[in-house]
Amino acid sequence: MKKALVVMVAASMLLTSSPTAESQGQSESLDDLFTRVSPSVVVVRAKGRDVNAAGVTRFNETGSGVLLSADGGHGRVMTAAHVVNGMDEITVEGIGGEVVRATIISANAAADVSLLQLERVTKAMRVARTGDSDKMRVGQQVMVVGAPYGLAYSMSVGWISARWAPNTIFPDMPLAEFLQTTATINTGNSGGPVFNMAGEVVALVSQNISKSGGSEGLGFLVTINSANKLLIPRKVFWGALQGVLLKGRLAQVFNVPAPAGFLVKTVAQGSIAWNMGLQGSDGLVTIEGKQVPIGGDIILSVEDIPVASEDNIEQIRNRLAAVSPGAPIKMKVLRAGKVIELTGKSQ
């Protein structure tokens, strides 16, 4: 089952942080800042399917997000990719408690960020202001608001403790630029906004490193600048999939007739890939200490672009984004030892 990571409130921080906020030129108290930014935060809930050793199971995922626009009454919410990618149903709940359906309009698992479009924006929701994450420095204070363990609108305060350039900290997310924070992060708040002391969104909660399973002050946040560059609204194909990029030794084990391929774990219902007949996995095996799905299609190419690397996957995203609605799409997959071609239409 996918892991979601979240933030919890630390009451002692509320008492000790105000002088620091004032020393940074921020006269607004933390409680006033929390009240001001909370209407831009949403709880993200998703329903999907996962694969384990026993087969396919259904599960629910809870995370957080932030409303970044409300153009035309259809708001856009940014969240973490691992909360929503490949899920069959997504809803968001605003501060007033109203639940609204959402769909993915852009996703990049290599940076752990996704962009959702809401059916509507509720009266209680407010659009967040975004800041310049390039200006964030080690030692500056930040506030995280989200739903740790489903506890909606909990707040945590901490400091930026490090900055990490892309492709330096998490190999599975090479495109993301990360800020490291001491703010408490626990299961349930992945995708939640991180605010500077001016109330501007400067990052999104992504991961933590923990030996105990709880928060140990090693939280990692995707910077808002890198997320904005990577999340261009477009037709979603990869955002509807969960899986593993097979290359090197793994590609040899699965007899992939190419340098690499994408082994599909799950496919979101109703997506382009689902309508093309792409099949997900039905079990897991352990190979060299790593759990790998089995039984699913292995994507070799889409629109004649080989699935050889994250760069090629980005090319595929761009190619599909340029295809007109209703235009044909083709994909080559390895299924049960045979290479077949799947066809469909762009949405």
N, C-alpha and C positions, 0 to 999 in steps of 0.2 A: 504494500500500500504506500502511496506517496506520502512524503513527510511535509508537514507545514510547520513553519516556525513563527513565533510570535513574541510580543512584548507584554510585560506585566507592570502594574503600578508599584512604585516603591515610595511609601509614604514619607520615609525619612528624607528622601531627596527633595520633596516639596519644601521641607523646612530649611534645608541647607543650600538650596540652589539659587534663591532669590538674590543674595548679594552678588553672586557671580554674574547673573543676568544683568544686574545694574552696572557691574564693572565693565560689561561689554557694550554699554550704552543703551541697554534695553530697559526702559522704565516700567513696562507692562509686567505685572506679576504673572507667575506661572499659572495660577488658577484662572486669571483673566485670559491669558493666551490660550489655554485649553478650551475655555468656553467659546472663544472666537473661532478656532480652527475645527472644532469637532463636527459642525454641520457638513464639512467637506469630506468626512471619513465615512466609508460604508463597510458593512460586513458582507463578505462574499461567500456564498454557499454553492457548492457544486455536487452533482450526483454523477457517478460514473462506474466503470468496471475496471477491475484490476485482475492480474494473473498471479497465482501462486502455485506452489507444488500440487495443490489439490485441484486446480483448474481455475475457471473464471468466477470471480466474486463481485458483488456490488458493494459500493461503499459511498459514504458522504465525506466531503472535504469542506473545511471552514478556513477562511483566510480573511484578509482585509484589503481595502483599496482606497483610492482617493479620486474624487470627481474633479476632472481637469477642464471640462467644457460642458456647456448646455445648449449648444447651437441647435436651433429648430426644435427645442424640447426633447431631443434625443441626446442625453448626456453621454460623455465618454469617461470611463473609469480606467485608471491604470492599476495593475496588480501584478503579482508574481506569476510567471508562466506555470510553475509546478502546481499551483492551486487550481488552474482552470484548463490547461491544455489537455486535449483528448477527452474531456468530460461531455456527457450526454445532455446535461441540463445545468444551467447557471442562473442564479438569481442574486440580487444584491438587496440589502436592507439598509435604508437610510436612518438618520438619527430619530426620525418620527415614528419608526417601526414599520413603515410601509415597505412591502416587498415588490420588486420590479424584476422582470425577466431581462436577461442580458445575453448577448452573443459576442464571440470573439471577432474582432475586425483586423487585428494585427497581433503577431506573436513572434517571439524570438527566444527559444529555449536556451540558446548559447549565451544569453545574457540574463535569463530568468525574468523576463518581462513580457506582459501581454496587455493589450488594450481592448476593453469591452465597450460595446455600445448598448445603452439602455433603451428599453421601449419608451420610457418617459422619465422625466425628472420630477420628483415630488416637491411639494411646496417647502418642505423643511430642509431640503438639500441646498448647499451653497458650493459654488465653484472655488477651488483652492487657488491661491497665488503660488506661482513657482519662482524659485530663486536660482541663482547661479552657483551650481555646486563646485565650479572651479575655484570659487573664492573661499570655500570651506578649508579651515586649517586645523591641524592637530591641536587639541586643547580647547576648541570651541564647543559650546554646549548645544545639545540637540534634544528635541522632544519627540517621542514616538507615541502614536495613538492607534489603537487597534483592538482586536478581540482575542486576547490570550485564552486558550482553552475554551473559546466561545464566550468569554466574558466581555461583552461589547463595550466599547468606549472606555477601555482602561488606558492609563497613561504611564509612561516611564520616561525618566530623564537621565541623560548620561553625557559623555564627552566623546568627541572624535579622537581616537587613539592612534590611527594610522591611515594612510591612503595607499591603495594598491592599483597599479596600472593593469590594463587588460592582459589576460593570459599569464598572470603571475601567481594566482592564489588558488583558483579552482579549475582544474583541467577540463571539466565538463561544461564550464561556462567561460570560454576563452574571450568572448567579446565584451564582457562586462567590466566596467571600471568600478572598484569597490572603495567605500569608506568603511573603516573599522570603528566600532563604537563600544563603549562600556555600558550602554543602556541595556536593560534586561530584555532578552528575547526568548520567547518560549513558543511551543506548538500552538498554532492558531492565528498568528498575526502576520504571516508571510504576505507580502504585497502592501502592508500598511505604510502610510506616509511617515517620513521623518522631516520634522520642521526645524528650521533655525529659529533663533530667538526673535526674529521679526515676523514669525508665522508663515514663512514661505517654505514650500516643499523643496527639499534639496536631495532627497534620496528615497528609496523604497526598501523595506526590510526584505532580505533574501535568505541568508543562511546564518548558522552559528557553528562554532567548533566546541564540542563538549565531550568530555570523558565520562561524565556522570549521567548524561542524558538531559540535564537541566541547563540553565543559563550560567555561564562561567565568565561573563564579561568579554567574550570574543564573538561579537555579533558583526555581520557583514551586510552592507547596504549598497544597492546598486545606485550610482549617482543619477540624478534626474537628467543631467546633460547627456550622458551616454544613452539613457533610456529613450529620450526624445529623438535622438539621431537614428536609433534602430527601429523605432515603432512608427513606421509610416503606414497609415490606414490603407489596406489593400485586401484583395481576396486571400482568404486563409486556406492553406493546404496543410502545412506542417503543424500549425496550431491545433489541428484536429487529430493529431497522431501522438502516441507515446511509443517509444521504442529505443533501439540501440544502434549506433553507427558501427557496423562491423568492418574492421580493417586489420591488416597484419595477421596475427595468429588466429584471431576469431574468424576472420574471413576464410582462412584455410580450413578451420574446423567445420564450418558450415558449407564448404565447397562452393563458395561464391565465385561465379565465372567472371570476375571483374576485380579490380584492386580493392573495392569496397562496396558496401550495400547497407541499406537501412532496414534492420529487422523490426517489423511492426509488432508492438505489444498490444495496443488497443487503438480503435478507430471510433471517433465520436459519431453517434447516430445523426443522420441527416446532412452530414458534411459532404463535400465534393468527393473525397476519398471513399466514404461509405457508399455513395451512390455509384461509384465506379466498380464496386465489388471487392475492394481491398479487404483482406482477411487478417484479423488479429491472432494473437497466440492463444494457446490453451493450457500452458503449463510453464514451469521454470526448471532449469537445471543449474548446477554449480560447475563452472568451468574456471580453473585456476583461481579458486576462491571468490569468484564473482558470479552473482546470480544473473542468468541470461534467459529471456523468454524463448520458448520453442513452439513450433507449429504455425507461426505466422508467416505471411508473405515477406520476402526480402526485396525491397525496392531497388532496382538496378539503375533506372533512369526515368526521368520525367521530361517529356517534350525533347527527347534525345540528349538531355543534359545528364551525364553520369553522376550518380550519387557517390562521389569520391571523397568529399570533404565538406566541412562547414561552409567554406567559400562557395562550393558548387550548390549546396542547399540554398544559400542566399541568392545565387543566380536563378535557381528554380523559382523562388519566391517572386523575384522581379519579373521573370518571364510570365508567370501565371497572372500577376497583377496587371499586365498589359493586355491580356486576352479579353476580348469583348464577351459580354454575357451570352451564353448559348453556343459559343465557339467550341469545337471539339478539343479534347485533351487526351493524350495517350501516355501510357506508363508501362514500362517493362518490369516484371517481377519474377523472382524465382519462387516457384510454388511446388513443393513435393518433388524437388529435383529437376523440374522442367521450367524453362523460360517461356512465359506467356505475356501477351500484351492485353492490358485493360484499357478501355476507352470510356469517356464520359463527356459531359458538357460543363463549361464554366458557369458559375452562378453569378 
